[in-house]
Amino acid sequence: MTAPLYTAAMLSTVPNAPVQLPNDPGTSHAYRLLDELGIAVRAPKTSDDTLGCWARSGAMWLTGDRQPLEILSPLASSARGALLALQSLSPLLQKTFPATFSPECLLGERAAIAGYRRNGNRNCGNSSELLSTRNGVVALNLPRPEDWEQLPALLSRGTAANWPQENNWAQLGQCLAQQNTEDLLELGQLLGIAVANAANPEPPARWLKHLHPSVACPPSQPPLVVDLSALWAGPLCGSLLSMTGARVIKVESRNRPDGARLGPQPFFDLLNGGKSSLALDLPNDAGILQALLQQADIVIESSRPRALRQLGIDAAQLLHQKPGMIWTSITGYGRDRELAIAYGDDAGVAAGLSKELFELTGRYLFCGDAIADPLTGLHAAIATYALWLQGKGGLLDISLCAVTQHCRQHPTEPTSAERAEARQRVLTAPRIEAAAPRARKPTTAAKALGADNRQLHQELNLSC
């Protein structure tokens, strides 16, 4: 058997004394997270630097049209606080995460690599647009060719002389103007198309639901993490856990590998460098996947629950068999709404970010680049790690929309006068210069698809 990559000496433990947080712009949010996750914590009173974090993050530079836009929600300081909370539990992460890279800059990292710019009511990646309907405004996200092919079904309850051709957003806007928002939301859910209500965002929901809880002795060695997720939020969670000392195995289907492999490559390397790669022929290799999951301490996945059930994999059953195991499930709106899909941009719209920008500017605009993804990856990582350290297993139901809602909450809610002042500033000129997005340099290239198949089969005795 191959020697383990990590040793017990690298393992963090739950501190005997309360965690002492530094005086930092992210401290208030870090305190809130650790306290909610059962970690005793102390924190000094810190001054609010919501705008400073936002301007440094690169997300402000990506928000708006003619000029970068301020936003009242403490999104960037929440991102900073989530990483600060994770670092407070993992001395190793304090060494492996670049000291010169501000944590809030994770929000603009993909845009920095891909060369994205702010795009007003179109998202940075050009796959989504905020469009008026007969009775409101929606964000429609169509990243795949098959999404455009399904538009006749999505628009079936309105009238359209000409169905929109692929990437013809002007024509699509004309069609949507004849539709009711409620019909689009209902049909989008049935068809698997991401539609978010910008004018009437989702009601508040808990960002973390801890289901099927179990208790085990605190761990004595670093965890084996099986990362079944794709794109951004889940892989970021897995990458951060890897930086705490976990061994992470990225599992992909040969028929449908992680779409982020299509590029940009440096971004894929940032999220997946340092992970082993196992490629499976699913559903034929479902037994191999089952054997691997039975050995995992932590599982990260971002698929609809029914996708794994169709492979004969039941998260609740696996958790029952292995107390202390954590199953981190990342979805758009939560596992109880598995038909409703979301990507990072439209999830931010559903969480109320475009409505907030409308209240400031009079226009519905996108906020940052798929901002719900990095926010969720950060929060999934601290939730998973904090509970695993305490031996508290279970299914962590985490949604892009609810995490973004959570990050919008102020320690002290702005008054109506402060909101009016912010609106006046936004309508004139930003009072602080927005920094362009920047990214870390990958230290390790991501493995080729299935590069570690032979080694993992031998080491972990994977067989049907």
C-alpha positions in Angstrom: 0.0 0.0 0.0 1.2 3.5 -0.8 2.4 5.6 2.2 -0.2 8.2 3.3 0.3 11.7 2.0 -0.6 13.3 5.3 0.2 12.4 8.9 -1.5 12.8 12.2 1.0 15.4 13.1 -0.6 17.7 10.6 -4.1 17.4 12.2 -5.7 20.4 13.9 -7.7 19.8 17.0 -10.5 21.7 18.6 -8.9 24.3 20.9 -9.3 23.7 24.7 -9.6 27.5 25.2 -11.8 29.8 23.2 -10.4 30.7 19.8 -9.1 34.3 19.9 -9.7 36.1 16.7 -7.6 39.1 15.6 -8.7 42.6 15.0 -9.7 42.2 11.3 -12.4 43.4 8.9 -13.7 39.8 8.8 -13.7 39.2 12.5 -17.4 39.9 13.1 -18.5 37.3 10.4 -15.8 34.8 11.6 -17.2 35.1 15.1 -20.7 34.5 14.0 -19.8 31.4 12.0 -17.6 29.8 14.7 -20.2 30.5 17.4 -23.0 28.9 15.2 -20.8 25.9 14.5 -20.2 25.2 18.2 -16.6 26.6 18.5 -15.9 28.7 21.6 -14.6 32.0 20.4 -13.5 35.5 21.6 -13.2 38.5 19.4 -12.3 42.1 19.9 -14.6 44.9 18.8 -13.7 45.8 15.2 -14.4 48.7 13.0 -16.6 48.1 10.0 -14.7 48.1 6.7 -17.5 46.7 4.4 -16.7 49.1 1.6 -12.9 48.8 1.9 -13.2 45.0 1.6 -15.6 45.3 -1.3 -13.3 47.7 -3.2 -10.2 45.4 -2.7 -12.0 42.2 -3.6 -12.3 42.8 -7.4 -16.0 42.2 -7.2 -16.8 45.9 -7.0 -14.8 46.4 -10.2 -17.0 43.8 -11.8 -20.3 45.3 -10.6 -22.0 48.0 -12.6 -21.8 49.3 -16.1 -20.0 52.6 -16.8 -18.4 52.7 -13.3 -17.8 50.2 -10.5 -20.6 50.2 -7.9 -20.7 50.1 -4.2 -23.1 47.8 -2.5 -24.2 47.9 1.2 -24.3 44.1 1.7 -21.0 43.0 3.5 -20.3 40.3 0.9 -16.5 40.8 0.7 -16.0 41.0 4.5 -18.1 37.9 4.9 -15.8 36.1 2.4 -12.8 37.3 4.4 -14.4 36.2 7.7 -15.1 32.7 6.4 -11.5 32.1 5.6 -10.4 33.8 8.8 -12.6 31.4 10.7 -11.1 28.4 8.9 -7.6 29.6 9.5 -8.3 30.0 13.2 -8.9 26.2 13.3 -6.1 25.2 10.9 -2.5 26.4 11.5 -1.5 24.6 8.4 -3.9 26.7 6.3 -2.3 29.8 7.7 0.9 28.6 6.0 -0.6 27.2 2.8 -2.9 30.1 1.9 -0.8 33.0 0.5 -0.2 35.6 3.1 -0.1 38.3 0.4 -3.5 37.5 -1.1 -6.5 39.1 0.6 -9.2 36.4 1.2 -11.9 38.7 -0.2 -10.1 38.6 -3.6 -11.3 35.0 -4.0 -14.5 36.7 -5.2 -12.8 38.0 -8.3 -10.3 35.2 -9.0 -12.1 33.6 -11.9 -12.6 37.0 -13.6 -9.0 37.9 -13.2 -7.9 34.7 -15.0 -10.6 34.8 -17.7 -10.3 38.5 -18.4 -13.9 39.2 -17.5 -15.2 42.8 -17.2 -18.4 44.3 -15.7 -21.3 43.9 -18.0 -24.3 45.7 -16.5 -27.4 43.5 -16.8 -25.5 40.7 -18.5 -23.3 38.5 -16.3 -19.5 38.5 -16.8 -19.5 35.1 -18.5 -22.2 36.2 -21.0 -24.5 33.3 -20.2 -27.1 35.2 -18.3 -29.1 38.4 -18.6 -31.6 40.3 -16.5 -34.7 40.7 -18.6 -38.2 42.2 -18.1 -41.2 40.0 -18.1 -44.9 41.0 -18.3 -45.0 41.5 -14.6 -41.4 41.7 -13.3 -37.7 41.0 -14.0 -35.9 37.6 -14.1 -32.4 36.4 -14.6 -32.2 33.7 -17.2 -29.0 31.7 -17.2 -28.4 29.6 -20.4 -24.7 28.3 -20.3 -25.4 25.2 -22.3 -26.6 24.8 -26.0 -29.3 22.5 -24.8 -30.7 25.3 -22.6 -31.4 27.4 -25.7 -32.9 24.4 -27.4 -35.5 24.1 -24.6 -36.6 27.8 -24.9 -39.8 26.9 -26.9 -40.9 24.8 -23.9 -39.9 27.5 -21.4 -41.9 30.1 -23.4 -44.9 27.9 -24.1 -47.3 29.9 -22.0 -46.8 33.1 -23.9 -47.0 34.1 -27.5 -44.0 34.3 -29.8 -43.9 34.7 -33.5 -40.2 33.7 -33.7 -38.4 31.5 -31.2 -35.1 33.1 -30.2 -32.0 31.8 -31.9 -29.0 30.7 -29.8 -27.3 33.7 -28.2 -29.8 36.2 -29.6 -30.5 38.0 -26.3 -32.4 40.8 -28.0 -34.9 38.4 -29.5 -35.1 36.5 -26.3 -35.9 39.8 -24.4 -38.8 40.4 -26.8 -40.2 36.9 -26.1 -39.8 37.2 -22.3 -41.7 40.5 -22.3 -44.8 38.5 -23.2 -44.3 36.0 -20.3 -45.4 35.9 -16.7 -42.6 35.6 -14.2 -44.4 32.8 -12.3 -44.7 30.7 -15.4 -41.1 31.1 -16.2 -40.1 30.1 -12.7 -42.4 27.0 -12.7 -41.3 25.8 -16.2 -37.7 26.6 -15.6 -37.7 24.3 -12.6 -39.4 21.5 -14.6 -37.0 21.9 -17.5 -33.8 22.2 -15.5 -33.2 25.8 -16.6 -31.9 28.4 -14.1 -34.4 31.2 -13.7 -34.3 33.7 -10.8 -36.8 36.3 -9.7 -35.0 39.6 -9.5 -37.9 41.8 -8.5 -39.1 39.5 -5.7 -36.1 37.6 -4.3 -36.4 34.3 -2.3 -37.6 34.4 1.3 -34.8 34.1 3.9 -33.6 30.5 4.5 -31.0 29.0 6.8 -27.6 28.8 5.1 -26.7 25.5 6.8 -29.1 22.6 7.6 -27.5 19.8 9.6 -29.4 16.6 8.8 -29.0 13.0 10.1 -26.6 14.2 12.8 -24.2 11.7 14.5 -21.4 11.9 17.1 -18.0 10.2 17.1 -14.8 10.6 18.9 -12.8 13.6 17.6 -10.6 12.4 14.7 -7.0 11.3 15.2 -5.8 11.7 11.6 -6.5 14.0 8.6 -9.7 13.1 6.7 -10.1 11.3 3.4 -12.2 13.6 1.3 -14.1 12.4 -1.8 -14.9 15.4 -4.0 -17.7 14.6 -6.4 -18.5 18.3 -7.1 -17.9 20.3 -10.2 -17.4 23.9 -11.4 -16.6 26.4 -8.5 -18.2 26.2 -5.1 -17.6 22.5 -4.3 -14.1 22.3 -5.8 -13.2 25.5 -3.8 -14.4 23.8 -0.7 -12.3 20.7 -1.5 -9.3 22.8 -2.3 -9.4 24.6 1.0 -9.8 21.3 2.9 -6.7 20.1 1.0 -4.9 23.1 2.3 -5.8 22.1 5.9 -4.1 18.8 5.4 -6.9 16.6 4.1 -6.3 14.1 1.4 -8.8 14.9 -1.4 -9.8 12.6 -4.3 -11.6 14.3 -7.1 -14.0 11.8 -8.8 -15.4 12.5 -12.2 -17.4 10.6 -14.8 -15.6 9.8 -18.0 -18.8 10.6 -19.9 -19.3 13.9 -18.1 -16.2 15.3 -16.5 -16.1 18.6 -14.6 -17.1 21.3 -17.1 -14.4 23.6 -15.6 -11.8 21.4 -17.3 -12.7 23.3 -20.5 -10.9 26.3 -19.1 -9.4 28.6 -18.2 -6.8 26.0 -17.1 -5.1 28.2 -14.4 -8.5 28.5 -12.7 -9.1 24.8 -12.8 -5.6 24.2 -11.4 -6.3 26.6 -8.5 -9.4 24.7 -7.5 -8.1 21.1 -8.2 -4.3 21.1 -7.9 -3.2 18.8 -5.1 -6.1 16.5 -5.5 -5.9 12.9 -6.8 -8.0 12.2 -9.9 -10.2 9.1 -10.2 -12.3 8.7 -13.4 -15.2 6.3 -13.4 -17.4 4.9 -16.2 -20.8 5.7 -14.6 -23.2 4.1 -14.1 -21.2 0.9 -14.8 -18.7 1.8 -12.1 -21.3 2.6 -9.4 -20.0 -0.2 -7.2 -16.5 1.2 -7.3 -17.8 4.6 -6.2 -19.8 3.0 -3.4 -16.6 1.2 -2.2 -14.8 4.5 -2.2 -17.6 6.4 -0.4 -17.6 3.8 2.4 -14.0 4.7 3.2 -14.5 8.5 3.1 -14.5 10.7 6.1 -16.0 13.7 4.1 -17.9 13.7 0.9 -18.5 16.9 -1.2 -21.1 16.8 -3.9 -23.1 19.3 -5.9 -25.5 17.1 -7.9 -29.2 16.7 -7.5 -29.9 14.0 -4.8 -31.7 11.9 -7.3 -28.6 11.6 -9.5 -26.8 9.6 -6.8 -29.9 7.7 -5.8 -30.1 6.4 -9.4 -26.6 5.0 -8.9 -27.8 3.2 -5.8 -26.0 5.6 -3.4 -28.0 6.8 -0.4 -26.3 9.5 1.6 -28.4 8.9 4.7 -27.6 5.2 4.7 -23.9 5.8 4.4 -24.0 8.3 7.3 -25.8 5.9 9.5 -23.2 3.2 8.9 -20.3 5.6 9.7 -21.0 8.0 12.6 -18.8 11.1 12.4 -18.8 11.0 8.6 -19.8 14.3 6.9 -21.7 14.6 3.6 -21.5 18.2 2.3 -24.3 18.7 -0.3 -24.1 22.0 -2.3 -27.2 22.9 -4.4 -28.8 26.0 -5.7 -31.8 26.2 -3.3 -31.4 23.3 -1.0 -32.0 19.5 -1.2 -35.7 19.9 -0.6 -35.9 21.8 -3.9 -33.7 19.6 -6.0 -35.6 20.4 -9.3 -34.7 24.1 -9.0 -31.1 24.5 -10.4 -29.0 27.6 -10.0 -25.5 28.9 -11.0 -23.5 31.5 -9.1 -24.9 34.5 -10.9 -28.6 33.8 -10.8 -28.3 32.5 -7.3 -27.1 35.9 -6.3 -30.1 37.4 -8.0 -32.4 35.1 -6.2 -30.7 36.1 -2.9 -31.6 39.8 -3.6 -28.4 41.3 -4.9 -29.9 42.7 -8.1 -32.9 44.1 -6.1 -30.4 45.9 -3.8 -28.6 47.4 -6.8 -31.9 48.4 -8.3 -32.8 50.2 -5.1 -29.4 52.0 -5.3 -29.3 52.8 -9.0 -32.8 52.3 -10.5 -31.4 49.4 -12.7 -31.3 45.7 -12.2 -27.7 44.7 -12.5 -25.5 41.7 -11.8 -23.2 41.7 -8.7 -19.7 40.5 -9.3 -18.8 37.3 -11.1 -21.0 34.3 -10.1 -20.5 35.6 -6.6 -22.6 32.9 -4.9 -20.1 30.3 -5.9 -17.0 31.5 -4.0 -19.1 32.6 -1.0 -20.6 29.1 -0.8 -17.3 27.3 -1.3 -15.8 29.3 1.6 -18.8 28.6 3.9 -19.0 25.0 3.0 -15.3 24.6 3.9 -15.6 26.1 7.4 -18.8 24.3 8.2 -17.4 20.9 7.1 -14.1 21.4 8.8 -15.4 22.8 12.1 -18.0 20.0 12.5 -15.6 17.3 11.4 -13.0 18.4 14.0 -15.6 18.0 16.7 -16.7 14.6 15.6 -20.1 15.9 14.6 -21.1 14.0 11.5 -24.2 14.3 9.3 -25.5 15.7 6.1 -24.7 19.4 5.6 -27.4 20.9 3.3 -25.9 24.2 1.9 -27.4 26.2 -0.8 -25.9 29.0 -3.0 -28.9 31.2 -2.5 -29.1 30.9 1.3 -25.4 31.4 1.8 -25.5 34.6 -0.2 -28.5 35.7 1.8 -26.5 35.0 5.0 -23.6 37.1 3.7 -25.9 40.0 3.0 -26.8 40.3 6.7 -25.2 43.2 8.5 -24.0 43.0 12.1 -25.7 46.3 12.4 -28.4 46.9 9.8 -28.0 50.3 7.9 -30.5 52.9 8.8 -32.8 54.5 6.1 -30.6 57.6 6.2 -27.5 55.5 5.6 -29.2 53.8 2.7 -30.2 57.1 1.2 -26.7 58.4 1.6 -25.3 55.3 -0.1 -27.7 55.8 -3.0 -26.6 59.4 -3.5 -23.0 58.3 -3.6 -23.7 55.6 -6.1 -25.5 58.0 -8.3 -22.6 60.5 -8.3 -19.3 58.7 -8.1 -17.7 56.0 -5.9 -15.9 57.4 -2.9 -13.2 54.7 -3.0 -11.3 53.3 -6.0 -12.1 49.8 -7.0 -9.2 47.4 -7.4 -9.2 45.2 -10.5 -9.7 41.4 -9.9 -6.6 39.4 -9.1 -5.8 35.7 -8.7 -3.4 33.5 -6.9 -0.8 31.6 -9.0 -1.4 27.9 -9.1 1.4 26.0 -7.2 0.4 22.6 -8.6 -1.3 21.6 -11.8 -4.5 19.7 -11.6 -4.2 16.0 -12.5 -5.3 14.7 -15.9 -8.6 12.9 -15.9 -8.1 9.5 -14.2 -4.4 10.0 -13.7 -4.5 8.2 -10.3 -6.9 5.4 -11.2 -4.4 2.5 -10.9 -2.8 3.7 -7.7 -6.2 4.4 -6.0 -7.6 1.0 -7.1 -4.7 -0.7 -5.5 -4.3 1.4 -2.4 -8.0 1.6 -1.5 -9.0 -1.9 -2.8 -11.7 -0.4 -5.1 -13.7 -3.2 -6.7 -17.3 -3.8 -7.6 
